[in-house]
Amino acid sequence: MSNPRKEKTLLRPAQADEDCIRVRLDHRTIVLIKSMKNFAYWKEKYPAAVVIEPAVPAKKV
């Protein structure tokens, strides 16, 4: 009896907008969340999670 092949999950880069909050979960993982309510969920799973300040884009003159 053979196992059916597991379907691959396709991951794509997240598209950040002005409303997104960047959260670093560990040394190599960053997630984008829409509200601070979601931060409590991630903080529970990753106690070292921190909010990253957004990079200030250069102003066009």
PyMOL commands that set and color helices and strands:
alter all, ss='L'
color gray80, all
select helices_A, chain A and resi 36-45
alter helices_A, ss='H'
color red, helices_A
select strands_A, chain A and resi 21-24+30-33+50-52
alter strands_A, ss='S'
color yellow, strands_A
deselect
rebuild
show_as cartoon
